[in-house]
Amino acid sequence: MGRPRGRRPFGGPLGLAAGWQRWLPAALAGCVIAHADPLAERFTGEILPVLQNGCVRCHGNEKAKGGVNFETFTQYEQVLEHRALWTTVLERVQADEMPPSGAPPLGYSERQTLMTWLRQLPAVTPDCDKLASDRTQSFYRGYVMSRRLTRAEYENSLRDLLGVAVDAGRLLPADGAGGEGFDNTGDTLFTSSLTIERYLEAADQALRRVLPDDPSQLDPASATAREALLAPAHEAGAAPRDAARQVISRFARRAWRRSVDGTETDRLVTLFDRAFERGDGFDAAVRLALKGVLVSPHFLFLAEPEPEATGIVPLAPFPLASRLAFFLWASLPDEELLAAAESGALQENATYLAQVRRMLQDPRADAFGERFALQWLKLDGFGRESRPDPRKFPEFDDALADAMRQEVVSFFNHLVREDRPLLDLIDADYTFANDRLAALYGLPAPGGPGFQKISLTAPERGGVLGMAAVHTATSYPFRTSPVLRGKWVLEVVLGDRMPPPPANVPALEIDEQHVTAASLREKLEQHRRDPSCAACHDRMDPLGFGLESFDVLGRLRDGQNGEPVDASGTLPSGEHFTGPAGLKAVIRRRQDPVLRHLVRQMTGYAFGRELNRFDECVIRDAMKALADRGYRASALIETLATSFPFRHRFYAAPESPEAKES
């Protein structure tokens, strides 16, 4: 907007009166002084000396442990650019973990000065309504790429399409993990010619389960599934081709998770025509057409069609239904969800939230335990990768491994289904077991089929720290490992990433077959005397010692090889505890970091990508929702499903040829 005619700015003939010229510089200087940021002044006058005195000997130009060099921070603006680092500094100083044991401690006044200043730093305020495009993803990773189905999602989708469980997923290559550690991260789900060949084989094998060449091969479950699949063909008087068209069209709509137009159906019916005309029976001809549906990119890939509008736009109803179903069920939408998408009602907030709540009560939501919980707890490969030595632990077999895994799955799914507080993950007075696992724990057999909820009286059990799968996965074949267990607690429960050991530090040598609890503790204490090892082991080892009450298989024990087990630990903060119950009490006092890490993990799982600072809005909203709603599981899941990044996408118009040439 231009200025009004006939008036000059500031009232002078040249736009600046002479008097103004004289006092403006002084006025501006006064404003700068009056509004100087006190945190910036204190950084220069108070904080830099504290860092120089207590931190740079390990985090400076000569030695930058963990990649942190405080001598590079000379201006307050640099602090604001690296807020995540300074949040970690506050956590470490608050917990008395920094400076580490053995290093000169900060004086009381220095420590208080540093913590007070760190607490007053401005909170990170990212843009909560921004998403990334292909062009911006290099500096903003709020980008969700189209991806293929994971092996588990593929198998679950076939189960729900065909109405019977099939084991076709085993034919596909294993999925890697990326992003926040989950297999549904888009940029790790590659496709190759081998994968396509396997999809052809898997589709054929799955369809032959319900549409075999010889119907007498059908078992009761497959026969029921066949009847449901071919239900439109049973209408009286329908010609074979018309009946097949109805079957194919209905199947394609579910498999492709959207409406299917007549042209697409015509192409699929052509496959039926070719098979039927050459003499194949009705079932076999339909099977060929349905195979075409299952090897189509419309089934194998979660691809969101480009909208007409550009910029940040709400997800269209069908892609939103798919994103929601694969988050909550690791499978495709059901008929009710598709119908809500088809009518447009799914984009209404009330309808959408009602669908989320309905879906969480569906048995398919058990995918949370199978796909999220096991990956979050680093137990997805449990029982397949490393196993206890069969000579020393002959009790361990595939059935026991499955029971250990199922305890984790059943426990987490109970939290979701019953909307329990997520704090039960830290400690609880119940768990889930079958007769085999209950015997391992020394508990009465629950009886009945499958896994049953059982009450616990021993304070050592309860929560993930009392589960056998955790103890077995964090042990060596011959013995327990306080280091592996402590590292697991730090990284998986508390969300603290540990750096790899220095390359020049020799491995800890211990005779695994003859080690005692006392000799192991002594070796580790010697190991921590090395300054290059102490920074990490001072934090890991005490946590692991607290779990020494459990043997390799997760059984409680008082001694080992005739010696008592010392399950006490002292943290760098000076906190002393004894046994799993004491360790859980320590972790309960740190429930916010535990919950924040869980929130971050589930956010990465829901979004299917690595997170960054822009996702702090969602994490902050989820933490608030948990606190407001008694830490119930639904508070977290609903917050993620209704979040802005989950329900929106960014679309940039393609460049014109002229723009590309220029």
C-alpha positions as CSV (number, residue, x, y, z in Angstrom):
1,M,0.0,0.0,0.0
2,G,1.4,3.4,-1.0
3,R,1.4,6.4,1.4
4,P,-1.3,9.1,1.1
5,R,-0.8,11.8,-1.5
6,G,0.5,15.2,-0.4
7,R,2.2,13.9,2.7
8,R,5.8,13.1,3.2
9,P,7.1,10.5,5.7
10,F,8.3,11.9,9.0
11,G,7.0,15.4,8.2
12,G,10.2,16.8,6.7
13,P,11.0,18.1,3.2
14,L,13.5,15.3,2.8
15,G,11.6,12.7,4.7
16,L,13.6,13.2,7.9
17,A,13.5,16.4,10.0
18,A,16.8,17.8,11.1
19,G,15.8,17.5,14.8
20,W,14.9,13.9,14.3
21,Q,18.3,13.3,12.7
22,R,20.0,14.5,15.8
23,W,18.2,12.4,18.4
24,L,17.2,9.2,16.4
25,P,20.6,7.4,16.8
26,A,20.5,7.9,20.5
27,A,16.9,6.8,20.7
28,L,17.6,3.6,18.8
29,A,20.6,2.9,20.9
30,G,18.5,3.3,24.0
31,C,15.9,0.9,22.6
32,V,18.6,-1.7,21.9
33,I,20.0,-1.4,25.4
34,A,16.5,-1.5,27.0
35,H,15.5,-4.6,25.0
36,A,18.7,-6.5,25.1
37,D,18.1,-10.2,25.8
38,P,19.2,-11.0,29.3
39,L,19.8,-14.6,28.4
40,A,22.3,-13.5,25.8
41,E,24.1,-11.2,28.2
42,R,24.3,-14.0,30.8
43,F,25.6,-16.5,28.2
44,T,28.6,-14.3,27.6
45,G,29.1,-13.2,31.2
46,E,28.2,-16.3,33.2
47,I,27.7,-19.4,31.1
48,L,30.8,-19.4,28.9
49,P,33.0,-19.4,32.0
50,V,31.1,-22.4,33.5
51,L,31.5,-24.3,30.2
52,Q,35.2,-23.5,30.1
53,N,35.7,-24.6,33.7
54,G,33.7,-27.8,33.7
55,C,33.0,-29.0,30.2
56,V,35.6,-28.2,27.5
57,R,38.2,-30.6,28.8
58,C,36.0,-33.4,27.4
59,H,33.9,-31.4,24.9
60,G,36.3,-28.9,23.4
61,N,38.5,-28.3,20.4
62,E,41.1,-30.9,21.5
63,K,38.6,-33.6,22.5
64,A,34.9,-33.5,21.4
65,K,33.3,-36.6,23.1
66,G,30.0,-37.6,21.5
67,G,30.7,-35.0,18.7
68,V,29.9,-32.2,21.1
69,N,32.3,-29.2,21.2
70,F,31.2,-26.3,23.4
71,E,34.1,-24.1,22.3
72,T,32.3,-23.6,19.0
73,F,29.5,-21.8,20.8
74,T,30.7,-18.2,21.1
75,Q,27.4,-16.4,20.4
76,Y,24.0,-16.8,22.0
77,E,22.4,-17.1,18.5
78,Q,24.3,-20.4,18.0
79,V,22.6,-21.8,21.1
80,L,19.2,-21.0,19.7
81,E,20.1,-22.8,16.5
82,H,20.9,-26.0,18.5
83,R,18.2,-26.1,21.1
84,A,17.9,-29.9,21.1
85,L,21.6,-30.2,22.2
86,W,21.1,-27.7,25.1
87,T,17.9,-29.6,26.2
88,T,20.1,-32.7,26.4
89,V,22.7,-30.7,28.4
90,L,20.1,-29.7,30.9
91,E,18.9,-33.4,31.3
92,R,22.5,-34.6,31.9
93,V,23.4,-31.9,34.4
94,Q,20.0,-32.3,36.2
95,A,20.6,-36.0,36.6
96,D,24.2,-35.4,37.8
97,E,25.5,-37.4,34.9
98,M,27.6,-34.5,33.7
99,P,30.4,-33.9,34.5
100,P,30.9,-37.7,34.6
101,S,32.2,-39.6,37.6
102,G,35.9,-39.1,38.0
103,A,35.9,-35.6,36.4
104,P,36.1,-32.5,38.6
105,P,32.5,-31.6,39.6
106,L,30.9,-28.3,39.0
107,G,30.6,-26.2,42.1
108,Y,27.1,-25.7,43.6
109,S,26.7,-22.1,42.4
110,E,28.0,-23.0,38.9
111,R,25.6,-25.9,38.6
112,Q,22.7,-23.8,39.7
113,T,23.6,-21.0,37.4
114,L,23.9,-23.3,34.4
115,M,20.6,-25.1,35.1
116,T,18.7,-21.9,35.7
117,W,19.9,-20.4,32.5
118,L,19.1,-23.6,30.5
119,R,15.6,-23.8,31.9
120,Q,14.9,-20.2,30.8
121,L,15.9,-20.8,27.2
122,P,13.0,-20.2,24.8
123,A,11.0,-23.3,23.8
124,V,11.3,-24.6,20.2
125,T,8.2,-23.3,18.3
126,P,8.3,-25.0,14.9
127,D,5.6,-24.3,12.3
128,C,2.9,-26.7,13.1
129,D,1.1,-26.4,9.8
130,K,4.0,-27.0,7.4
131,L,4.7,-30.1,5.4
132,A,7.5,-30.9,3.0
133,S,7.6,-31.3,-0.7
134,D,10.1,-33.2,-2.9
135,R,12.1,-30.1,-3.2
136,T,12.2,-29.2,0.4
137,Q,12.7,-32.6,2.0
138,S,16.5,-32.1,2.1
139,F,16.0,-29.6,4.9
140,Y,12.6,-30.5,6.1
141,R,11.8,-34.2,6.6
142,G,8.1,-34.0,7.2
143,Y,7.7,-35.8,3.9
144,V,5.9,-39.1,3.4
145,M,6.7,-40.8,0.2
146,S,4.5,-43.3,-1.6
147,R,5.7,-46.8,-0.6
148,R,5.0,-50.4,-1.1
149,L,3.4,-52.5,1.6
150,T,5.6,-54.2,4.1
151,R,5.6,-57.9,4.3
152,A,3.4,-57.9,7.3
153,E,1.0,-55.5,5.8
154,Y,0.8,-57.6,2.6
155,E,0.0,-60.7,4.5
156,N,-2.6,-59.0,6.7
157,S,-4.2,-57.5,3.6
158,L,-4.5,-60.9,2.0
159,R,-6.0,-62.3,5.2
160,D,-8.7,-59.6,5.2
161,L,-9.4,-59.8,1.5
162,L,-9.7,-63.6,1.3
163,G,-11.2,-64.2,4.7
164,V,-8.6,-66.8,5.7
165,A,-5.0,-66.6,7.0
166,V,-2.3,-67.2,4.4
167,D,1.4,-67.6,4.8
168,A,2.3,-66.0,1.5
169,G,4.4,-63.2,3.1
170,R,7.2,-65.7,3.8
171,L,7.9,-65.7,0.0
172,L,8.8,-62.0,0.0
173,P,12.2,-60.5,0.9
174,A,12.6,-59.2,4.5
175,D,12.0,-55.5,5.1
176,G,14.6,-53.3,6.5
177,A,14.1,-50.7,9.2
178,G,14.6,-47.0,8.8
179,G,13.3,-43.7,10.1
180,E,12.6,-44.2,13.8
181,G,13.4,-47.9,13.6
182,F,10.3,-49.3,11.9
183,D,9.9,-51.4,8.8
184,N,7.1,-49.2,7.4
185,T,9.5,-46.3,6.6
186,G,9.0,-45.4,3.0
187,D,12.6,-44.7,2.0
188,T,13.7,-48.2,3.0
189,L,11.0,-50.2,1.1
190,F,12.7,-50.8,-2.1
191,T,11.3,-52.8,-5.0
192,S,13.3,-55.0,-7.4
193,S,12.6,-57.5,-10.2
194,L,13.0,-60.3,-7.7
195,T,10.3,-58.7,-5.5
196,I,7.9,-58.6,-8.4
197,E,8.5,-62.3,-9.2
198,R,7.8,-63.1,-5.6
199,Y,4.6,-61.1,-5.6
200,L,3.4,-63.2,-8.6
201,E,4.2,-66.4,-6.8
202,A,2.7,-65.2,-3.5
203,A,-0.6,-64.0,-5.1
204,D,-1.0,-67.3,-6.9
205,Q,-0.4,-69.3,-3.7
206,A,-2.8,-67.2,-1.7
207,L,-5.6,-67.4,-4.2
208,R,-5.3,-71.1,-4.6
209,R,-6.0,-71.4,-0.9
210,V,-9.6,-70.4,-1.6
211,L,-9.9,-71.1,-5.3
212,P,-8.0,-74.3,-5.9
213,D,-8.3,-76.4,-9.1
214,D,-9.9,-79.2,-7.1
215,P,-12.6,-77.9,-4.7
216,S,-12.3,-81.1,-2.7
217,Q,-8.9,-79.7,-1.4
218,L,-10.7,-77.0,0.6
219,D,-10.6,-77.2,4.4
220,P,-13.7,-75.8,6.3
221,A,-12.1,-72.3,6.7
222,S,-11.2,-72.1,3.0
223,A,-14.6,-73.4,2.0
224,T,-16.3,-70.6,4.0
225,A,-13.9,-68.0,2.5
226,R,-14.7,-69.2,-1.0
227,E,-18.4,-68.9,-0.5
228,A,-18.0,-65.3,0.8
229,L,-15.6,-64.4,-2.1
230,L,-18.0,-65.7,-4.8
231,A,-21.2,-64.5,-3.1
232,P,-22.2,-62.2,-6.0
233,A,-21.9,-65.2,-8.4
234,H,-24.6,-67.0,-6.6
235,E,-27.4,-64.8,-7.7
236,A,-30.0,-66.7,-9.6
237,G,-29.9,-66.5,-13.4
238,A,-26.6,-64.5,-13.6
239,A,-24.5,-65.3,-16.6
240,P,-20.9,-66.5,-15.8
241,R,-19.3,-63.4,-17.2
242,D,-21.7,-61.0,-15.4
243,A,-21.2,-62.9,-12.1
244,A,-17.4,-62.8,-12.6
245,R,-17.6,-59.1,-13.2
246,Q,-19.4,-58.5,-9.9
247,V,-16.9,-60.7,-8.0
248,I,-13.9,-59.0,-9.6
249,S,-15.2,-55.4,-9.2
250,R,-16.0,-55.9,-5.5
251,F,-12.6,-57.6,-4.9
252,A,-10.7,-54.8,-6.7
253,R,-12.5,-52.1,-4.7
254,R,-11.3,-53.6,-1.4
255,A,-7.8,-54.5,-2.6
256,W,-7.2,-51.1,-4.3
257,R,-8.8,-49.3,-1.4
258,R,-10.9,-47.0,-3.6
259,S,-13.7,-46.9,-6.2
260,V,-12.9,-48.8,-9.3
261,D,-14.3,-47.4,-12.6
262,G,-15.8,-49.4,-15.5
263,T,-12.7,-49.2,-17.7
264,E,-10.5,-50.7,-14.9
265,T,-13.0,-53.5,-14.4
266,D,-13.2,-54.2,-18.1
267,R,-9.4,-54.8,-18.2
268,L,-9.6,-57.2,-15.3
269,V,-12.6,-59.1,-16.8
270,T,-10.5,-59.6,-20.0
271,L,-8.3,-61.9,-18.0
272,F,-11.3,-63.9,-16.9
273,D,-12.5,-64.1,-20.5
274,R,-9.2,-65.5,-21.8
275,A,-9.1,-68.2,-19.1
276,F,-12.8,-69.1,-19.4
277,E,-12.7,-69.3,-23.2
278,R,-9.7,-71.7,-23.2
279,G,-11.7,-74.1,-21.0
280,D,-10.6,-73.2,-17.5
281,G,-13.4,-73.5,-15.0
282,F,-15.2,-70.6,-13.4
283,D,-13.1,-70.6,-10.2
284,A,-9.8,-70.8,-12.1
285,A,-10.8,-68.0,-14.5
286,V,-11.8,-65.7,-11.6
287,R,-8.6,-66.6,-9.9
288,L,-6.5,-65.3,-12.9
289,A,-8.4,-62.0,-12.8
290,L,-8.0,-61.6,-9.1
291,K,-4.3,-62.4,-9.5
292,G,-4.2,-59.4,-11.8
293,V,-5.7,-57.3,-9.0
294,L,-3.1,-58.5,-6.4
295,V,0.0,-57.8,-8.6
296,S,-1.2,-54.3,-9.6
297,P,0.6,-51.3,-8.1
298,H,-2.8,-50.2,-6.9
299,F,-2.6,-53.0,-4.4
300,L,1.1,-53.3,-3.7
301,F,1.8,-49.6,-3.2
302,L,0.4,-46.9,-0.9
303,A,0.4,-44.1,-3.5
304,E,-1.6,-41.0,-2.9
305,P,-2.9,-39.5,-6.2
306,E,-2.0,-35.9,-6.9
307,P,-4.8,-33.5,-6.0
308,E,-5.9,-30.7,-8.2
309,A,-4.9,-28.0,-5.8
310,T,-1.3,-27.1,-5.0
311,G,0.4,-26.4,-1.6
312,I,-0.7,-28.0,1.7
313,V,-4.0,-29.8,1.2
314,P,-6.1,-32.2,3.2
315,L,-5.7,-35.9,2.2
316,A,-8.4,-37.1,-0.1
317,P,-10.9,-39.5,1.6
318,F,-9.6,-42.7,0.1
319,P,-5.9,-42.1,0.8
320,L,-6.8,-40.9,4.3
321,A,-8.8,-44.2,4.9
322,S,-5.7,-46.2,3.8
323,R,-3.3,-44.2,5.9
324,L,-5.5,-44.7,9.0
325,A,-6.1,-48.4,8.4
326,F,-2.4,-49.2,7.9
327,F,-1.5,-47.2,11.0
328,L,-4.1,-48.9,13.3
329,W,-4.4,-52.3,11.7
330,A,-1.3,-52.7,9.5
331,S,-3.9,-53.8,6.9
332,L,-6.4,-52.3,4.4
333,P,-9.6,-50.5,5.2
334,D,-12.8,-52.5,5.8
335,E,-16.1,-51.9,4.1
336,E,-17.4,-49.4,6.8
337,L,-14.2,-47.3,6.5
338,L,-14.4,-47.4,2.7
339,A,-18.0,-46.4,2.7
340,A,-17.2,-43.4,5.0
341,A,-14.5,-42.4,2.5
342,E,-16.7,-42.9,-0.5
343,S,-19.5,-40.6,1.0
344,G,-17.0,-37.9,2.0
345,A,-18.1,-38.3,5.7
346,L,-14.6,-39.4,6.7
347,Q,-13.2,-35.9,6.4
348,E,-15.7,-34.7,9.0
349,N,-14.0,-34.5,12.3
350,A,-16.7,-36.3,14.3
351,T,-17.0,-39.1,11.8
352,Y,-13.2,-39.5,11.6
353,L,-12.7,-39.7,15.3
354,A,-15.6,-42.2,15.6
355,Q,-13.9,-44.4,13.1
356,V,-10.6,-44.2,15.0
357,R,-12.3,-45.3,18.1
358,R,-14.2,-48.1,16.4
359,M,-11.1,-49.4,14.8
360,L,-9.2,-49.5,18.0
361,Q,-11.8,-52.0,19.4
362,D,-11.5,-54.2,16.4
363,P,-9.3,-57.4,16.7
364,R,-7.3,-56.1,13.8
365,A,-5.9,-53.4,16.1
366,D,-3.8,-56.3,17.6
367,A,-1.3,-55.3,14.9
368,F,-0.1,-52.6,17.4
369,G,1.4,-55.4,19.5
370,E,2.8,-57.4,16.6
371,R,4.1,-54.5,14.5
372,F,4.7,-51.5,16.8
373,A,5.5,-52.9,20.2
374,L,7.9,-55.6,19.1
375,Q,9.8,-53.2,16.9
376,W,9.9,-50.5,19.5
377,L,11.2,-52.9,22.1
378,K,13.8,-54.3,19.6
379,L,12.2,-57.8,19.9
380,D,10.9,-58.2,16.3
381,G,13.6,-60.8,15.5
382,F,13.5,-62.4,18.9
383,G,14.1,-66.2,18.9
384,R,15.4,-66.1,15.3
385,E,18.7,-64.2,15.5
386,S,20.6,-65.2,18.6
387,R,19.4,-67.9,21.1
388,P,20.5,-69.2,24.5
389,D,23.0,-72.1,24.3
390,P,20.9,-75.3,24.0
391,R,23.3,-77.3,26.2
392,K,23.1,-74.8,29.1
393,F,19.5,-73.9,28.6
394,P,17.7,-76.9,27.1
395,E,14.3,-75.5,28.2
396,F,14.5,-72.9,25.5
397,D,12.8,-73.9,22.2
398,D,10.6,-72.4,19.6
399,A,7.4,-72.8,21.6
400,L,8.9,-71.0,24.6
401,A,10.3,-68.2,22.3
402,D,6.8,-67.8,20.9
403,A,5.3,-67.6,24.4
404,M,7.9,-65.0,25.4
405,R,7.0,-62.9,22.3
406,Q,3.3,-63.3,22.8
407,E,3.5,-62.0,26.4
408,V,4.8,-58.7,25.0
409,V,2.2,-58.6,22.2
410,S,-0.7,-59.5,24.5
411,F,0.3,-57.0,27.2
412,F,0.6,-54.1,24.8
413,N,-2.7,-55.0,23.0
414,H,-4.4,-55.1,26.4
415,L,-3.3,-51.5,27.0
416,V,-4.8,-50.4,23.7
417,R,-8.0,-52.4,23.8
418,E,-8.8,-51.6,27.5
419,D,-7.4,-48.1,27.2
420,R,-5.1,-48.6,30.1
421,P,-2.5,-46.0,31.3
422,L,0.7,-46.4,29.4
423,L,2.6,-46.1,32.7
424,D,1.7,-49.9,33.1
425,L,4.6,-50.4,30.7
426,I,7.0,-49.3,33.5
427,D,5.3,-51.3,36.3
428,A,2.1,-53.4,36.6
429,D,0.6,-56.0,38.9
430,Y,-0.4,-58.2,36.0
431,T,0.9,-59.8,32.8
432,F,-0.2,-62.3,30.2
433,A,1.0,-65.9,30.0
434,N,0.1,-69.4,28.9
435,D,0.8,-72.5,30.9
436,R,4.4,-72.8,29.4
437,L,5.4,-69.3,30.3
438,A,3.7,-69.4,33.7
439,A,5.8,-72.5,34.6
440,L,9.0,-70.7,33.6
441,Y,8.0,-67.8,36.0
442,G,7.0,-70.2,38.8
443,L,3.4,-69.1,38.7
444,P,0.2,-71.3,38.7
445,A,-0.9,-72.4,35.3
446,P,-3.7,-70.1,34.1
447,G,-5.4,-72.9,32.2
448,G,-7.7,-72.4,29.3
449,P,-6.7,-71.7,25.7
450,G,-4.0,-69.3,24.7
451,F,-2.8,-66.4,26.8
452,Q,-4.6,-65.3,30.0
453,K,-4.2,-62.3,32.2
454,I,-2.6,-63.3,35.5
455,S,-2.0,-61.4,38.7
456,L,1.5,-60.8,39.9
457,T,2.6,-60.5,43.5
458,A,6.4,-60.4,43.1
459,P,7.6,-56.8,42.8
460,E,10.3,-57.8,40.3
461,R,7.7,-58.8,37.7
462,G,5.3,-56.4,35.9
463,G,6.0,-54.0,33.1
464,V,8.4,-54.6,30.2
465,L,11.4,-54.9,32.6
466,G,9.9,-58.1,34.1
467,M,9.3,-59.9,30.7
468,A,11.4,-62.9,29.8
469,A,11.8,-61.8,26.1
470,V,13.6,-58.7,27.2
471,H,16.0,-60.6,29.4
472,T,16.8,-63.3,26.9
473,A,17.2,-60.8,24.1
474,T,19.7,-58.8,26.1
475,S,21.8,-61.8,27.2
476,Y,24.6,-63.7,25.6
477,P,24.1,-67.4,24.9
478,F,25.9,-68.5,28.0
479,R,25.4,-65.7,30.5
480,T,23.6,-62.5,31.3
481,S,25.0,-59.1,30.3
482,P,24.6,-56.0,32.5
483,V,26.0,-54.0,29.6
484,L,23.5,-55.2,27.0
485,R,20.6,-54.9,29.5
486,G,21.7,-51.4,30.6
487,K,22.1,-50.2,27.1
488,W,18.6,-51.6,26.3
489,V,17.1,-49.7,29.2
490,L,18.9,-46.5,28.2
491,E,18.0,-46.6,24.5
492,V,14.7,-48.4,24.4
493,V,13.0,-47.3,27.6
494,L,14.6,-43.9,28.3
495,G,15.2,-43.0,24.6
496,D,18.9,-42.1,25.1
497,R,21.0,-43.0,22.2
498,M,24.4,-44.4,23.0
499,P,27.4,-43.8,20.8
500,P,29.4,-46.9,19.6
501,P,32.5,-47.7,21.6
502,P,35.7,-46.1,20.6
503,A,37.6,-48.0,17.9
504,N,40.8,-48.3,19.9
505,V,39.2,-49.7,23.1
506,P,39.7,-53.5,23.3
507,A,36.6,-55.7,23.9
508,L,35.9,-56.9,27.4
509,E,37.3,-60.4,27.7
510,I,35.4,-62.8,29.9
511,D,35.2,-66.6,29.9
512,E,31.5,-66.9,29.3
513,Q,31.2,-70.5,30.4
514,H,32.7,-70.0,33.8
515,V,31.9,-66.4,34.7
516,T,30.3,-65.7,38.1
517,A,28.2,-62.7,39.0
518,A,31.0,-61.3,41.3
519,S,33.7,-61.7,38.7
520,L,31.6,-60.1,36.0
521,R,30.9,-57.1,38.2
522,E,34.6,-56.8,39.0
523,K,35.6,-56.9,35.4
524,L,33.1,-54.2,34.5
525,E,34.3,-52.0,37.3
526,Q,37.8,-52.3,36.0
527,H,36.5,-51.5,32.5
528,R,34.9,-48.3,33.8
529,R,38.2,-47.1,35.2
530,D,39.3,-46.4,31.6
531,P,38.2,-42.7,31.0
532,S,37.2,-43.5,27.4
533,C,34.7,-46.1,28.7
534,A,33.4,-44.5,31.8
535,A,31.2,-41.9,30.2
536,C,28.9,-44.5,28.8
537,H,29.4,-47.4,31.1
538,D,28.8,-45.3,34.2
539,R,25.3,-44.8,32.9
540,M,24.7,-48.3,31.4
541,D,26.2,-50.7,33.8
542,P,24.2,-49.8,37.0
543,L,20.9,-50.1,35.1
544,G,22.0,-53.5,33.9
545,F,23.1,-54.6,37.4
546,G,19.6,-53.9,38.6
547,L,18.3,-56.7,36.3
548,E,20.8,-59.3,37.4
549,S,18.1,-60.9,39.5
550,F,16.9,-62.5,36.2
551,D,18.8,-65.2,34.5
552,V,19.2,-65.6,30.7
553,L,15.7,-67.0,30.4
554,G,14.1,-64.3,32.6
555,R,13.7,-66.6,35.7
556,L,14.3,-65.0,39.1
557,R,17.4,-66.1,40.9
558,D,19.1,-65.4,44.2
559,G,22.5,-66.7,43.2
560,Q,24.7,-67.9,40.4
561,N,27.3,-70.7,40.6
562,G,26.9,-70.8,44.4
563,E,27.4,-67.1,44.9
564,P,24.7,-64.5,45.7
565,V,23.7,-62.1,42.9
566,D,24.4,-58.4,43.6
567,A,21.6,-56.6,41.8
568,S,22.3,-53.2,43.3
569,G,23.4,-50.2,41.2
570,T,24.4,-46.6,41.8
571,L,23.6,-44.0,39.0
572,P,25.9,-41.1,38.2
573,S,23.3,-38.9,39.9
574,G,24.1,-40.8,43.2
575,E,20.8,-42.6,43.3
576,H,21.2,-46.1,44.7
577,F,18.7,-48.9,44.1
578,T,18.5,-52.6,44.6
579,G,17.0,-55.1,42.2
580,P,14.3,-54.8,39.5
581,A,11.8,-53.2,41.9
582,G,14.3,-50.5,42.8
583,L,15.2,-49.9,39.2
584,K,11.5,-49.5,38.2
585,A,11.1,-47.0,41.0
586,V,14.0,-45.0,39.5
587,I,12.4,-45.1,36.1
588,R,9.0,-44.1,37.4
589,R,10.6,-40.9,38.7
590,R,11.7,-40.3,35.1
591,Q,8.3,-41.1,33.5
592,D,8.3,-38.0,31.3
593,P,11.4,-39.0,29.3
594,V,10.0,-42.6,29.1
595,L,6.7,-41.4,27.7
596,R,8.2,-38.8,25.4
597,H,10.4,-41.5,23.8
598,L,7.3,-43.8,23.4
599,V,5.4,-40.9,21.9
600,R,8.3,-40.2,19.5
601,Q,8.5,-43.8,18.5
602,M,4.8,-44.2,17.8
603,T,4.8,-40.9,15.9
604,G,7.5,-42.3,13.6
605,Y,5.5,-45.5,13.2
606,A,2.3,-43.5,12.3
607,F,4.1,-41.2,9.9
608,G,6.3,-43.8,8.3
609,R,9.4,-41.6,8.3
610,E,12.2,-40.1,10.4
611,L,11.1,-37.3,12.6
612,N,12.7,-33.9,13.1
613,R,12.1,-30.6,14.9
614,F,9.0,-29.8,12.9
615,D,7.3,-32.8,14.5
616,E,7.8,-31.3,18.0
617,C,4.3,-29.9,17.7
618,V,2.7,-33.3,17.4
619,I,4.9,-34.7,20.2
620,R,4.1,-31.7,22.5
621,D,0.3,-32.2,21.8
622,A,0.5,-35.9,22.5
623,M,2.3,-35.4,25.8
624,K,-0.3,-32.8,26.9
625,A,-3.1,-35.2,25.9
626,L,-1.6,-38.0,27.9
627,A,-1.2,-35.8,31.0
628,D,-4.8,-34.5,30.6
629,R,-6.3,-38.0,30.1
630,G,-4.5,-40.1,32.7
631,Y,-1.9,-41.3,30.3
632,R,-4.4,-43.5,28.6
633,A,-3.3,-45.3,25.4
634,S,-6.2,-43.7,23.4
635,A,-4.9,-40.2,24.2
636,L,-1.7,-40.9,22.3
637,I,-3.2,-42.8,19.4
638,E,-6.0,-40.4,18.8
639,T,-3.7,-37.4,18.9
640,L,-1.5,-38.9,16.2
641,A,-4.4,-40.0,14.0
642,T,-5.9,-36.5,14.1
643,S,-2.7,-34.6,13.8
644,F,-2.1,-32.1,11.0
645,P,0.8,-34.0,9.3
646,F,-1.2,-37.3,9.4
647,R,-4.3,-35.8,7.7
648,H,-2.5,-33.5,5.2
649,R,0.0,-33.6,2.4
650,F,2.0,-31.1,0.3
651,Y,1.7,-31.0,-3.4
652,A,3.8,-28.8,-5.6
653,A,2.8,-28.2,-9.2
654,P,5.2,-29.8,-11.7
655,E,7.6,-27.5,-13.4
656,S,6.8,-26.5,-17.0
657,P,9.3,-27.5,-19.7
658,E,10.1,-23.8,-20.1
659,A,10.9,-23.4,-16.4
660,K,13.2,-26.5,-16.5
661,E,15.1,-25.1,-19.5
662,S,15.6,-21.8,-17.9
